[in-house]
Each structure stands twice: as structure tokens, then as C-alpha cells.
């Protein structure tokens, strides 16, 4: 799992690639820790190359969305592959996270 | 194929990789995704919760049934008797503020497989997951 975080103007673009699973969930949590701290969050999470996520990944996306909502910010996840999208649909995450 | 892992602390990835290495795991991306996710969630559940202190074993196996149409995967452990299928279902309609964190692993496993069954036998938890792979 690779995570890159880049600032593009007021927006923060987070690019995910690889598999997010039990072997790297802790690392992922560390990698995205800065996203829980910044003011005025405006996150675009590019999932083009994220092949897989388990419930451990979902946990982190929900925690991040809760944090963004509490700070009055914005978060969008984009370009999920159909399998990952199905996981978000089945778990109801599609209703609480904006996916484009 | 069948293999016993002991100890199982931090072995979830290795156990999942073992089960996914079976020659009859389908190449289809969507099917493979569903099987991997179900296996990972079920194995993780045992690794995290079955044994106090994480010291114990997990035996995993798989085979084809019904003339190769159905993939059957079995997990067996001697940990605390626990039926994961009785875990409460997540509230899928909750708002983001009210949505509880966690509780999705076994739910996903049930959704992704065609059937998941649990039984307690001779001091062992046995979880059997089946998926039509034809």
C-alpha cells in the first residue's frame, strides 16, 4: 500500500495504490495521520490504483470521514475499481462518503 | 489442501496467502476479490479474538465440492467458543456521526460468500464458507 499526500491549492490530493489489508493497516493509519490534524480539510482521495480494501481499511476511511465532517470540511473519493466500490456499497459507506 | 498454523499472532497475511494459493482459486478478478476478502475477515477474526494472548492454532483448508462448482473453505480453532454469525448487523442507514466504527468484517464475509456456517464440535470452532465459482 502506497500513500502520497500532495497539496494542490486549497485541496489536498491523497493518492492510494496497492492493497489495503491486515498486513499494512497500521502503516496506513500512520501514513494518513496528518489528514486528521489539518484545518479546513478539503480532501480528494484518488483510488485509481487501490486494488483492494478489507474492513480494516474501511475503518480508517470512516474515521477520516467522521473527522472531516466534525471539522466542517470536504472529502471525496474517486476512481474506485468496481470491486472496491461494491464493498463501499454493501457496507452503506456509499451513503456517508462522497464517491465520484 | 489443509494446513495448521501455530502460533497465529501476526500470521493473518500468511494464512490468507496460503488459502489463496490453492490451484482452483478462480482467476476472475471479482470472484478472487470476494474470496480473499471473506478469508481475510474470517482469519483476522480468529487471530484477534479466539485465543487469550493470541497463543493457539488455526487450521485452514479448502476443497472443491459439487463437481468443482463450489469452493469450500474451512477454519478450525480451539479458542473460546464463539459464533461470529451471531454478531449484530451494522446499521447501514446511520449518519456519519452515528455510524459505529468496526463490526464489518464478518458482515462482509457473509455478504461476499454464498453461505457461511458455524458449528462447535469437539472443543473447536468450525467456520465453513462456500462460494459458487463456476
gemmi code that builds the backbone of each chain (N, CA, C; Angstrom):
import gemmi

chains = {
    "A": [
        ("UNK", (0.846, -1.197, 0.000), (0.000, 0.000, 0.000), (0.877, 1.241, 0.000)),
        ("UNK", (0.689, 2.089, -0.995), (1.425, 3.343, -1.052), (0.480, 4.517, -0.897)),
        ("UNK", (0.894, 5.488, -0.122), (0.082, 6.678, 0.104), (0.921, 7.899, -0.228)),
        ("UNK", (0.413, 8.761, -1.111), (1.083, 10.048, -1.301), (0.083, 11.157, -1.004)),
        ("UNK", (0.570, 12.184, -0.344), (-0.279, 13.316, 0.025), (0.332, 14.565, -0.586)),
        ("UNK", (-0.452, 15.254, -1.410), (0.066, 16.444, -2.097), (-0.933, 17.586, -1.966)),
        ("UNK", (-0.417, 18.784, -1.762), (-1.289, 19.954, -1.698), (-1.393, 20.578, -3.075)),
        ("UNK", (-2.649, 20.739, -3.543), (-2.888, 21.407, -4.827), (-3.817, 22.576, -4.550)),
        ("UNK", (-3.222, 23.740, -4.302), (-4.025, 24.892, -3.903), (-4.651, 24.605, -2.546)),
        ("UNK", (-5.946, 24.870, -2.411), (-6.608, 24.641, -1.126), (-6.921, 23.160, -0.896)),
        ("UNK", (-6.758, 22.377, -1.956), (-7.157, 20.982, -1.896), (-5.967, 20.072, -1.562)),
        ("UNK", (-6.235, 19.019, -0.821), (-5.218, 18.008, -0.546), (-5.569, 16.746, -1.328)),
        ("UNK", (-4.662, 16.347, -2.209), (-4.905, 15.148, -3.009), (-4.144, 13.978, -2.395)),
        ("UNK", (-4.896, 12.942, -2.068), (-4.315, 11.739, -1.464), (-4.419, 10.620, -2.504)),
        ("UNK", (-3.284, 10.067, -2.869), (-3.293, 9.009, -3.882), (-2.937, 7.684, -3.229)),
        ("UNK", (-3.829, 6.707, -3.406), (-3.633, 5.390, -2.796), (-3.331, 4.375, -3.880)),
        ("UNK", (-2.380, 3.480, -3.608), (-2.160, 2.403, -4.567), (-1.782, 1.120, -3.840)),
        ("UNK", (-2.224, 0.006, -4.402), (-1.917, -1.297, -3.830), (-3.081, -1.857, -3.032)),
        ("UNK", (-2.757, -2.798, -2.183), (-3.778, -3.478, -1.393), (-3.748, -2.993, 0.052)),
        ("UNK", (-4.908, -2.621, 0.554), (-5.025, -2.182, 1.939), (-5.626, -3.332, 2.735)),
        ("UNK", (-4.788, -3.986, 3.525), (-5.269, -5.171, 4.235), (-4.680, -5.239, 5.632)),
        ("UNK", (-4.841, -6.374, 6.267), (-4.435, -6.522, 7.663), (-2.926, -6.374, 7.854)),
        ("UNK", (-2.155, -6.625, 6.784), (-0.700, -6.572, 6.927), (-0.180, -5.136, 6.942)),
        ("UNK", (-0.956, -4.206, 6.406), (-0.427, -2.840, 6.328), (-1.377, -1.775, 6.875)),
        ("UNK", (-2.423, -2.217, 7.593), (-3.408, -1.260, 8.106), (-2.775, -0.283, 9.099)),
        ("UNK", (-1.862, -0.792, 9.938), (-1.222, 0.101, 10.914), (-0.365, 1.149, 10.213)),
        ("UNK", (0.366, 0.712, 9.182), (1.191, 1.635, 8.411), (0.321, 2.692, 7.738)),
        ("UNK", (-0.813, 2.230, 7.195), (-1.742, 3.150, 6.537), (-2.242, 4.203, 7.528)),
        ("UNK", (-2.553, 3.742, 8.732), (-3.028, 4.663, 9.768), (-1.979, 5.746, 10.045)),
        ("UNK", (-0.709, 5.324, 10.115), (0.374, 6.299, 10.316), (0.491, 7.249, 9.126)),
        ("UNK", (0.359, 6.670, 7.921), (0.542, 7.470, 6.703), (-0.494, 8.586, 6.583)),
        ("UNK", (-1.718, 8.282, 7.012), (-2.758, 9.300, 6.828), (-2.988, 10.141, 8.094)),
        ("UNK", (-2.187, 9.902, 9.117), (-2.348, 10.648, 10.380), (-2.385, 12.168, 10.177)),
        ("UNK", (-1.546, 12.742, 9.268), (-1.576, 14.206, 9.091), (-2.953, 14.720, 8.662)),
        ("UNK", (-3.738, 13.859, 7.998), (-5.046, 14.303, 7.496), (-6.031, 14.570, 8.635)),
        ("UNK", (-5.708, 14.030, 9.823), (-6.605, 14.224, 10.966), (-6.293, 15.524, 11.709)),
        ("UNK", (-5.239, 16.209, 11.268), (-4.780, 17.363, 12.030), (-4.979, 18.701, 11.333)),
        ("UNK", (-5.002, 18.696, 10.010), (-5.003, 19.979, 9.313), (-6.341, 20.713, 9.475)),
        ("UNK", (-6.277, 22.046, 9.347), (-7.501, 22.845, 9.399), (-8.135, 22.906, 8.015)),
        ("UNK", (-9.430, 23.188, 7.977), (-10.173, 23.303, 6.721), (-9.908, 22.143, 5.748)),
        ("UNK", (-10.169, 20.945, 6.149), (-9.864, 19.825, 5.274), (-10.682, 19.858, 3.977)),
        ("UNK", (-9.991, 19.649, 2.866), (-10.640, 19.533, 1.559), (-9.871, 18.426, 0.833)),
        ("UNK", (-10.341, 17.202, 1.003), (-9.576, 16.039, 0.556), (-10.170, 15.404, -0.697)),
        ("UNK", (-9.288, 15.116, -1.628), (-9.674, 14.313, -2.780), (-8.830, 13.039, -2.721)),
        ("UNK", (-9.481, 11.905, -2.570), (-8.756, 10.643, -2.408), (-8.859, 9.841, -3.695)),
        ("UNK", (-7.740, 9.728, -4.371), (-7.722, 9.051, -5.670), (-7.437, 7.561, -5.472)),
        ("UNK", (-8.430, 6.742, -5.811), (-8.345, 5.294, -5.562), (-8.059, 4.501, -6.834)),
        ("UNK", (-7.624, 5.195, -7.888), (-7.424, 4.532, -9.181), (-6.613, 3.246, -9.041)),
        ("UNK", (-5.558, 3.294, -8.267), (-4.662, 2.141, -8.168), (-4.799, 1.380, -6.850)),
        ("UNK", (-5.875, 1.639, -6.123), (-6.124, 0.850, -4.923), (-6.891, -0.405, -5.345)),
        ("UNK", (-6.222, -1.544, -5.220), (-6.811, -2.769, -5.749), (-7.798, -3.425, -4.791)),
        ("UNK", (-7.636, -3.130, -3.503), (-8.357, -3.939, -2.516), (-8.417, -3.198, -1.200)),
        ("UNK", (-9.506, -3.361, -0.483), (-9.523, -2.934, 0.917), (-10.318, -3.928, 1.746)),
        ("UNK", (-9.824, -4.203, 2.929), (-10.563, -5.053, 3.869), (-11.286, -4.142, 4.851)),
        ("UNK", (-11.929, -4.734, 5.853), (-12.666, -3.930, 6.826), (-11.735, -3.015, 7.609)),
        ("UNK", (-10.469, -3.380, 7.671), (-9.513, -2.516, 8.380), (-9.318, -1.189, 7.643)),
        ("UNK", (-9.349, -1.256, 6.323), (-9.285, -0.029, 5.536), (-10.554, 0.787, 5.699)),
        ("UNK", (-11.692, 0.095, 5.668), (-12.978, 0.783, 5.827), (-13.015, 1.554, 7.142)),
        ("UNK", (-12.497, 0.917, 8.173), (-12.457, 1.555, 9.490), (-11.746, 2.915, 9.409)),
        ("UNK", (-10.616, 2.930, 8.697), (-9.857, 4.183, 8.606), (-10.589, 5.229, 7.763)),
        ("UNK", (-11.240, 4.778, 6.684), (-11.973, 5.746, 5.856), (-13.139, 6.349, 6.647)),
        ("UNK", (-13.788, 5.532, 7.470), (-14.900, 6.057, 8.276), (-14.381, 7.036, 9.327)),
        ("UNK", (-13.268, 6.674, 9.979), (-12.702, 7.583, 10.975), (-12.323, 8.914, 10.332)),
        ("UNK", (-11.765, 8.835, 9.126), (-11.364, 10.060, 8.437), (-12.592, 10.895, 8.076)),
        ("UNK", (-13.631, 10.236, 7.550), (-14.841, 10.973, 7.188), (-15.474, 11.626, 8.412)),
        ("UNK", (-15.514, 10.908, 9.522), (-16.061, 11.483, 10.764), (-15.271, 12.727, 11.167)),
        ("UNK", (-13.950, 12.627, 11.063), (-13.084, 13.744, 11.435), (-13.295, 14.939, 10.507)),
        ("UNK", (-13.421, 14.660, 9.205), (-13.636, 15.734, 8.232), (-14.990, 16.401, 8.478)),
        ("UNK", (-16.016, 15.587, 8.709), (-17.362, 16.131, 8.968), (-17.350, 17.005, 10.212)),
        ("UNK", (-16.674, 16.527, 11.266), (-16.628, 17.287, 12.521), (-15.921, 18.623, 12.338)),
        ("UNK", (-14.981, 18.672, 11.378), (-14.241, 19.920, 11.133), (-14.917, 20.785, 10.069)),
        ("UNK", (-16.064, 20.316, 9.583), (-16.793, 21.085, 8.572), (-16.112, 21.098, 7.216)),
        ("UNK", (-15.323, 20.056, 6.939), (-14.579, 20.017, 5.687), (-15.244, 19.175, 4.615)),
        ("UNK", (-14.467, 18.923, 3.560), (-14.971, 18.142, 2.427), (-14.052, 16.957, 2.154)),
        ("UNK", (-14.652, 15.857, 1.738), (-13.853, 14.687, 1.356), (-14.560, 13.969, 0.213)),
        ("UNK", (-13.807, 13.681, -0.827), (-14.348, 12.974, -1.981), (-13.415, 11.823, -2.310)),
        ("UNK", (-13.978, 10.646, -2.549), (-13.169, 9.519, -3.018), (-13.513, 9.280, -4.479)),
        ("UNK", (-12.475, 9.088, -5.308), (-12.757, 8.954, -6.734), (-12.032, 7.774, -7.369)),
        ("UNK", (-12.587, 7.355, -8.488), (-11.975, 6.321, -9.334), (-11.768, 4.973, -8.638)),
        ("UNK", (-12.735, 4.561, -7.829), (-12.644, 3.221, -7.224), (-12.861, 2.156, -8.286)),
        ("UNK", (-12.151, 1.044, -8.167), (-12.451, -0.058, -9.073), (-13.787, -0.691, -8.645)),
        ("UNK", (-14.417, -1.464, -9.526), (-15.768, -1.966, -9.234), (-15.834, -2.831, -7.983)),
        ("UNK", (-14.765, -3.560, -7.697), (-14.771, -4.434, -6.520), (-14.744, -3.622, -5.225)),
        ("UNK", (-13.869, -2.619, -5.199), (-13.792, -1.766, -4.011), (-15.105, -0.998, -3.850)),
        ("UNK", (-15.647, -0.532, -4.973), (-16.916, 0.202, -4.930), (-18.025, -0.677, -4.331)),
        ("UNK", (-18.019, -1.943, -4.700), (-19.044, -2.851, -4.186), (-18.952, -2.973, -2.653)),
        ("UNK", (-17.726, -3.002, -2.148), (-17.542, -3.075, -0.693), (-18.126, -1.828, -0.024)),
        ("UNK", (-17.904, -0.670, -0.631), (-18.457, 0.576, -0.078), (-19.986, 0.583, -0.173)),
        ("UNK", (-20.520, -0.003, -1.245), (-21.982, -0.048, -1.405), (-22.615, -0.993, -0.381)),
        ("UNK", (-22.057, -2.188, -0.270), (-22.631, -3.213, 0.611), (-22.643, -2.754, 2.067)),
        ("UNK", (-21.606, -2.025, 2.454), (-21.483, -1.616, 3.863), (-22.217, -0.302, 4.158)),
        ("UNK", (-22.846, 0.266, 3.130), (-23.538, 1.533, 3.346), (-22.611, 2.733, 3.378)),
        ("UNK", (-21.315, 2.500, 3.148), (-20.373, 3.623, 3.168), (-20.617, 4.589, 2.024)),
        ("UNK", (-21.208, 4.102, 0.951), (-21.521, 4.984, -0.174), (-22.509, 6.075, 0.221)),
        ("UNK", (-23.275, 5.808, 1.283), (-24.268, 6.805, 1.727), (-23.649, 7.896, 2.589)),
        ("UNK", (-22.503, 7.605, 3.186), (-21.941, 8.586, 4.128), (-20.603, 9.159, 3.664)),
        ("UNK", (-20.064, 8.599, 2.570), (-18.845, 9.137, 1.987), (-19.165, 9.483, 0.537)),
        ("UNK", (-18.722, 10.661, 0.098), (-18.983, 11.059, -1.284), (-18.021, 10.330, -2.211)),
        ("UNK", (-18.585, 9.594, -3.168), (-17.783, 8.815, -4.113), (-18.140, 9.267, -5.513)),
        ("UNK", (-17.138, 9.648, -6.278), (-17.407, 10.081, -7.670), (-16.594, 9.253, -8.642)),
    ],
    "B": [
        ("UNK", (-6.559, -29.085, 0.208), (-5.368, -28.689, 0.928), (-5.731, -28.261, 2.340)),
        ("UNK", (-4.797, -28.508, 3.246), (-5.070, -28.202, 4.647), (-3.752, -27.936, 5.358)),
        ("UNK", (-3.764, -26.970, 6.276), (-2.530, -26.665, 6.997), (-2.872, -26.069, 8.358)),
        ("UNK", (-2.067, -26.445, 9.358), (-2.265, -25.869, 10.683), (-1.183, -24.821, 10.947)),
        ("UNK", (-1.607, -23.657, 11.367), (-0.682, -22.573, 11.708), (-0.651, -22.397, 13.223)),
        ("UNK", (0.538, -22.310, 13.763), (0.703, -22.094, 15.192), (2.121, -21.603, 15.456)),
        ("UNK", (2.315, -20.487, 16.133), (1.273, -19.569, 16.615), (0.668, -18.770, 15.464)),
        ("UNK", (-0.371, -18.012, 15.751), (-1.053, -17.295, 14.679), (-0.967, -15.774, 14.820)),
        ("UNK", (-0.335, -15.309, 15.894), (-0.185, -13.857, 16.063), (0.557, -13.288, 14.846)),
        ("UNK", (0.027, -12.239, 14.266), (0.640, -11.578, 13.101), (0.759, -12.482, 11.882)),
        ("UNK", (0.025, -13.592, 11.841), (0.140, -14.515, 10.712), (-1.030, -14.392, 9.736)),
        ("UNK", (-1.903, -13.430, 9.958), (-3.107, -13.349, 9.132), (-2.754, -13.297, 7.641)),
        ("UNK", (-1.804, -12.436, 7.286), (-1.430, -12.299, 5.881), (-0.930, -13.605, 5.288)),
        ("UNK", (-0.108, -14.297, 6.056), (0.465, -15.567, 5.591), (-0.621, -16.632, 5.408)),
        ("UNK", (-1.565, -16.664, 6.345), (-2.635, -17.659, 6.265), (-3.551, -17.376, 5.062)),
        ("UNK", (-3.848, -16.105, 4.848), (-4.675, -15.730, 3.691), (-3.959, -16.109, 2.398)),
        ("UNK", (-2.666, -15.789, 2.322), (-1.898, -16.113, 1.110), (-1.884, -17.617, 0.852)),
        ("UNK", (-1.794, -18.402, 1.937), (-1.810, -19.857, 1.782), (-3.128, -20.306, 1.156)),
        ("UNK", (-4.245, -19.829, 1.694), (-5.551, -20.255, 1.167), (-5.757, -19.770, -0.273)),
        ("UNK", (-5.226, -18.590, -0.587), (-5.409, -18.048, -1.933), (-4.454, -18.688, -2.938)),
        ("UNK", (-3.517, -19.501, -2.456), (-2.561, -20.143, -3.369), (-3.104, -21.458, -3.927)),
        ("UNK", (-4.275, -21.884, -3.487), (-4.841, -23.137, -3.999), (-5.021, -23.026, -5.513)),
        ("UNK", (-4.689, -24.089, -6.252), (-4.724, -24.014, -7.715), (-6.123, -23.768, -8.280)),
        ("UNK", (-7.146, -24.070, -7.493), (-8.513, -23.919, -8.002), (-9.155, -22.584, -7.629)),
        ("UNK", (-8.365, -21.682, -7.013), (-8.907, -20.332, -6.789), (-9.096, -19.686, -8.163)),
        ("UNK", (-10.294, -19.185, -8.460), (-10.558, -18.690, -9.819), (-9.714, -17.462, -10.180)),
        ("UNK", (-9.449, -17.297, -11.469), (-8.685, -16.146, -11.952), (-9.544, -14.884, -12.013)),
        ("UNK", (-10.847, -15.076, -12.123), (-11.768, -13.943, -12.245), (-11.513, -12.918, -11.127)),
        ("UNK", (-11.266, -11.679, -11.528), (-10.863, -10.640, -10.573), (-11.911, -10.424, -9.488)),
        ("UNK", (-13.174, -10.385, -9.897), (-14.245, -10.109, -8.941), (-14.427, -11.257, -7.946)),
        ("UNK", (-14.423, -12.472, -8.462), (-14.561, -13.635, -7.583), (-13.383, -13.734, -6.612)),
        ("UNK", (-12.192, -13.523, -7.156), (-10.996, -13.629, -6.331), (-11.007, -12.567, -5.221)),
        ("UNK", (-11.477, -11.396, -5.556), (-11.595, -10.306, -4.578), (-12.524, -10.730, -3.440)),
        ("UNK", (-13.683, -11.261, -3.809), (-14.677, -11.649, -2.801), (-14.150, -12.769, -1.902)),
        ("UNK", (-13.450, -13.722, -2.497), (-12.922, -14.843, -1.714), (-11.826, -14.347, -0.772)),
        ("UNK", (-10.912, -13.534, -1.313), (-9.820, -13.025, -0.472), (-10.361, -12.217, 0.699)),
        ("UNK", (-11.313, -11.358, 0.418), (-11.864, -10.505, 1.472), (-12.537, -11.357, 2.552)),
        ("UNK", (-13.314, -12.340, 2.131), (-14.007, -13.200, 3.101), (-13.015, -13.979, 3.949)),
        ("UNK", (-12.009, -14.522, 3.295), (-10.990, -15.296, 4.004), (-10.249, -14.398, 4.985)),
        ("UNK", (-9.873, -13.221, 4.530), (-9.122, -12.322, 5.412), (-9.936, -11.936, 6.646)),
        ("UNK", (-11.190, -11.611, 6.434), (-12.020, -11.201, 7.575), (-12.214, -12.355, 8.562)),
        ("UNK", (-12.431, -13.556, 8.042), (-12.661, -14.709, 8.917), (-11.383, -15.076, 9.682)),
        ("UNK", (-10.254, -15.059, 8.981), (-8.975, -15.398, 9.624), (-8.614, -14.338, 10.669)),
        ("UNK", (-8.787, -13.089, 10.292), (-8.472, -11.987, 11.210), (-9.299, -12.101, 12.496)),
        ("UNK", (-10.523, -12.531, 12.342), (-11.413, -12.696, 13.495), (-10.848, -13.718, 14.481)),
        ("UNK", (-10.319, -14.807, 13.951), (-9.722, -15.836, 14.818), (-8.419, -15.327, 15.427)),
        ("UNK", (-7.592, -14.734, 14.585), (-6.284, -14.265, 15.056), (-6.448, -13.250, 16.194)),
        ("UNK", (-7.434, -12.392, 16.078), (-7.609, -11.334, 17.077), (-8.318, -11.788, 18.340)),
        ("UNK", (-9.315, -12.669, 18.169), (-10.226, -12.879, 19.292), (-10.281, -14.299, 19.847)),
        ("UNK", (-9.797, -15.294, 19.106), (-10.060, -16.674, 19.537), (-9.296, -17.053, 20.807)),
        ("UNK", (-8.061, -16.591, 20.872), (-7.214, -17.038, 21.984), (-6.798, -15.875, 22.867)),
        ("UNK", (-6.886, -16.100, 24.164), (-6.405, -15.119, 25.109), (-4.891, -14.992, 24.933)),
        ("UNK", (-4.421, -13.820, 24.642), (-2.991, -13.642, 24.454), (-2.495, -14.103, 23.095)),
        ("UNK", (-3.390, -14.603, 22.285), (-3.042, -14.954, 20.910), (-2.257, -16.235, 20.756)),
        ("UNK", (-2.151, -17.018, 21.821), (-1.378, -18.253, 21.718), (-2.325, -19.411, 21.423)),
        ("UNK", (-2.185, -19.977, 20.261), (-3.070, -21.066, 19.871), (-2.889, -21.366, 18.396)),
        ("UNK", (-3.704, -22.281, 17.882), (-3.538, -22.675, 16.481), (-4.796, -22.414, 15.665)),
        ("UNK", (-4.587, -22.357, 14.383), (-5.693, -22.228, 13.432), (-5.398, -23.172, 12.270)),
        ("UNK", (-6.337, -24.065, 12.026), (-6.194, -24.993, 10.904), (-7.118, -24.525, 9.788)),
        ("UNK", (-6.556, -24.353, 8.615), (-7.371, -23.889, 7.490), (-7.273, -24.900, 6.351)),
        ("UNK", (-8.341, -25.010, 5.606), (-8.334, -25.936, 4.480), (-9.355, -25.513, 3.449)),
        ("UNK", (-9.194, -26.061, 2.255), (-10.187, -25.781, 1.219), (-10.296, -26.971, 0.291)),
        ("UNK", (-11.420, -27.061, -0.374), (-11.623, -28.121, -1.367), (-12.742, -27.700, -2.304)),
        ("UNK", (-12.823, -28.426, -3.410), (-13.922, -28.196, -4.337), (-15.008, -29.220, -4.072)),
        ("UNK", (-16.248, -28.785, -4.159), (-17.396, -29.680, -3.982), (-18.300, -29.576, -5.203)),
        ("UNK", (-19.246, -30.481, -5.271), (-20.248, -30.461, -6.355), (-19.594, -30.413, -7.738)),
        ("UNK", (-18.727, -31.373, -8.004), (-18.053, -31.461, -9.308), (-17.267, -30.198, -9.658)),
        ("UNK", (-16.652, -29.616, -8.660), (-15.776, -28.477, -8.922), (-16.481, -27.146, -9.029)),
        ("UNK", (-17.771, -27.132, -8.763), (-18.537, -25.897, -8.923), (-18.436, -25.007, -7.680)),
        ("UNK", (-18.301, -25.662, -6.531), (-18.356, -24.915, -5.267), (-17.014, -24.996, -4.537)),
        ("UNK", (-16.487, -23.829, -4.170), (-15.278, -23.760, -3.354), (-15.709, -23.740, -1.889)),
        ("UNK", (-15.147, -24.646, -1.119), (-15.470, -24.711, 0.303), (-14.201, -24.454, 1.111)),
        ("UNK", (-14.264, -23.519, 2.027), (-13.112, -23.151, 2.858), (-13.496, -23.332, 4.320)),
        ("UNK", (-12.641, -24.024, 5.061), (-12.953, -24.279, 6.466), (-11.858, -23.741, 7.373)),
        ("UNK", (-12.275, -23.109, 8.467), (-11.361, -22.632, 9.506), (-11.709, -23.353, 10.793)),
        ("UNK", (-10.700, -23.863, 11.462), (-10.944, -24.590, 12.712), (-9.948, -24.115, 13.765)),
        ("UNK", (-10.454, -23.732, 14.927), (-9.563, -23.318, 16.009), (-10.091, -23.870, 17.323)),
        ("UNK", (-9.227, -23.884, 18.333), (-9.615, -24.424, 19.645), (-9.732, -23.299, 20.668)),
        ("UNK", (-10.061, -22.129, 20.196), (-10.181, -20.976, 21.082), (-11.520, -20.937, 21.801)),
        ("UNK", (-11.796, -19.772, 22.371), (-13.058, -19.565, 23.092), (-14.226, -19.857, 22.147)),
        ("UNK", (-15.217, -20.631, 22.634), (-16.390, -20.919, 21.807), (-17.089, -19.615, 21.447)),
        ("UNK", (-17.214, -19.375, 20.163), (-17.793, -18.098, 19.730), (-18.366, -18.230, 18.328)),
        ("UNK", (-19.645, -17.915, 18.202), (-20.289, -17.954, 16.892), (-20.302, -16.543, 16.296)),
        ("UNK", (-19.406, -16.274, 15.346), (-19.324, -14.908, 14.802), (-20.572, -14.517, 14.015)),
        ("UNK", (-21.336, -15.528, 13.597), (-22.532, -15.221, 12.802), (-23.635, -14.594, 13.653)),
        ("UNK", (-23.461, -14.636, 14.969), (-24.447, -14.019, 15.859), (-24.103, -12.574, 16.201)),
        ("UNK", (-23.009, -12.075, 15.651), (-22.658, -10.668, 15.872), (-23.770, -9.783, 15.309)),
        ("UNK", (-24.061, -8.652, 15.963), (-25.116, -7.772, 15.434), (-24.739, -7.212, 14.066)),
        ("UNK", (-25.751, -7.043, 13.225), (-25.518, -6.463, 11.902), (-25.242, -4.964, 12.058)),
        ("UNK", (-24.379, -4.422, 11.204), (-24.140, -2.973, 11.273), (-25.384, -2.192, 10.839)),
        ("UNK", (-25.535, -0.979, 11.363), (-26.637, -0.107, 10.960), (-26.223, 0.645, 9.696)),
        ("UNK", (-26.678, 0.140, 8.545), (-26.224, 0.682, 7.264), (-26.832, 2.055, 6.968)),
        ("UNK", (-27.867, 2.424, 7.701), (-28.540, 3.690, 7.422), (-28.129, 4.803, 8.382)),
        ("UNK", (-27.193, 4.507, 9.290), (-26.788, 5.522, 10.263), (-26.108, 6.697, 9.559)),
        ("UNK", (-26.217, 7.870, 10.163), (-25.490, 9.031, 9.641), (-24.006, 8.847, 9.943)),
        ("UNK", (-23.179, 9.662, 9.311), (-21.739, 9.520, 9.520), (-21.382, 9.746, 10.991)),
        ("UNK", (-22.105, 10.653, 11.646), (-21.815, 10.917, 13.062), (-22.161, 9.700, 13.933)),
        ("UNK", (-23.255, 9.017, 13.585), (-23.740, 7.925, 14.427), (-23.172, 6.561, 14.035)),
        ("UNK", (-22.583, 6.488, 12.862), (-22.120, 5.194, 12.376), (-21.016, 4.654, 13.288)),
        ("UNK", (-21.186, 3.419, 13.750), (-20.186, 2.826, 14.635), (-18.961, 2.383, 13.833)),
        ("UNK", (-17.803, 2.516, 14.451), (-16.572, 2.088, 13.793), (-16.353, 0.616, 14.077)),
        ("UNK", (-16.108, -0.158, 13.042), (-15.858, -1.592, 13.208), (-17.118, -2.416, 12.994)),
        ("UNK", (-16.998, -3.718, 13.251), (-18.143, -4.617, 13.121), (-18.515, -4.962, 11.694)),
        ("UNK", (-17.591, -4.765, 10.756), (-17.920, -5.010, 9.351), (-17.304, -6.284, 8.794)),
        ("UNK", (-16.316, -6.838, 9.487), (-15.564, -7.963, 8.934), (-16.422, -9.175, 8.614)),
        ("UNK", (-17.102, -9.706, 9.620), (-17.908, -10.909, 9.404), (-19.133, -10.601, 8.546)),
        ("UNK", (-19.649, -9.372, 8.674), (-20.750, -8.934, 7.818), (-20.348, -9.024, 6.345)),
        ("UNK", (-19.148, -8.544, 6.030), (-18.663, -8.609, 4.647), (-18.482, -10.055, 4.201)),
        ("UNK", (-17.946, -10.860, 5.095), (-17.733, -12.275, 4.803), (-19.066, -12.932, 4.407)),
        ("UNK", (-20.119, -12.653, 5.165), (-21.429, -13.229, 4.875), (-21.975, -12.724, 3.541)),
        ("UNK", (-21.720, -11.455, 3.248), (-22.236, -10.867, 2.010), (-21.494, -11.374, 0.775)),
        ("UNK", (-20.196, -11.625, 0.931), (-19.367, -11.964, -0.220), (-19.430, -13.453, -0.577)),
        ("UNK", (-19.696, -14.288, 0.422), (-19.783, -15.719, 0.150), (-21.245, -16.096, -0.093)),
        ("UNK", (-21.471, -17.285, -0.656), (-22.849, -17.749, -0.852), (-23.428, -18.267, 0.455)),
        ("UNK", (-22.577, -18.887, 1.265), (-23.047, -19.337, 2.575), (-21.883, -19.363, 3.556)),
        ("UNK", (-22.189, -19.078, 4.800), (-21.206, -19.186, 5.880), (-21.899, -19.908, 7.031)),
        ("UNK", (-21.284, -20.971, 7.504), (-21.898, -21.758, 8.578), (-20.913, -21.921, 9.720)),
        ("UNK", (-21.455, -21.971, 10.920), (-20.620, -22.138, 12.109), (-21.109, -23.340, 12.900)),
        ("UNK", (-20.169, -24.105, 13.434), (-20.542, -25.120, 14.408), (-19.421, -25.280, 15.432)),
        ("UNK", (-19.799, -25.767, 16.606), (-18.821, -26.019, 17.660), (-18.793, -27.515, 17.894)),
        ("UNK", (-17.600, -28.105, 17.727), (-17.522, -29.563, 17.701), (-16.208, -29.997, 18.341)),
        ("UNK", (-16.289, -30.904, 19.294), (-15.090, -31.436, 19.951), (-14.139, -30.333, 20.427)),
        ("UNK", (-14.714, -29.317, 21.020), (-13.898, -28.236, 21.564), (-13.349, -27.276, 20.530)),
        ("UNK", (-13.861, -27.344, 19.304), (-13.350, -26.469, 18.243), (-14.460, -25.619, 17.622)),
        ("UNK", (-14.095, -24.374, 17.317), (-14.929, -23.527, 16.462), (-14.644, -23.911, 15.017)),
        ("UNK", (-15.703, -24.163, 14.245), (-15.505, -24.512, 12.834), (-16.371, -23.583, 11.985)),
        ("UNK", (-15.713, -22.839, 11.137), (-16.421, -21.926, 10.242), (-16.238, -22.433, 8.812)),
        ("UNK", (-17.333, -22.634, 8.117), (-17.272, -23.136, 6.738), (-17.911, -22.115, 5.799)),
        ("UNK", (-17.124, -21.706, 4.800), (-17.607, -20.717, 3.830), (-17.661, -21.369, 2.460)),
        ("UNK", (-18.738, -21.128, 1.744), (-18.870, -21.720, 0.412), (-19.167, -20.640, -0.630)),
        ("UNK", (-18.581, -20.863, -1.815), (-18.806, -19.920, -2.912), (-18.867, -20.680, -4.225)),
        ("UNK", (-19.901, -20.412, -4.992), (-20.001, -20.993, -6.331), (-18.982, -20.283, -7.226)),
        ("UNK", (-18.079, -21.047, -7.834), (-17.027, -20.414, -8.647), (-17.148, -20.788, -10.121)),
        ("UNK", (-18.276, -21.395, -10.478), (-18.443, -21.803, -11.888), (-18.706, -20.587, -12.763)),
    ],
}
model = gemmi.Model(1)
for chain_id, residues in chains.items():
    chain = gemmi.Chain(chain_id)
    for i, (resn, *xyz) in enumerate(residues, 1):
        res = gemmi.Residue()
        res.name, res.seqid = resn, gemmi.SeqId(i, " ")
        for name, pos in zip(("N", "CA", "C"), xyz):
            atom = gemmi.Atom()
            atom.name, atom.element = name, gemmi.Element(name[0])
            atom.pos, atom.b_iso = gemmi.Position(*pos), 0.0
            res.add_atom(atom)
        chain.add_residue(res)
    model.add_chain(chain)
structure = gemmi.Structure()
structure.add_model(model)
structure.setup_entities()
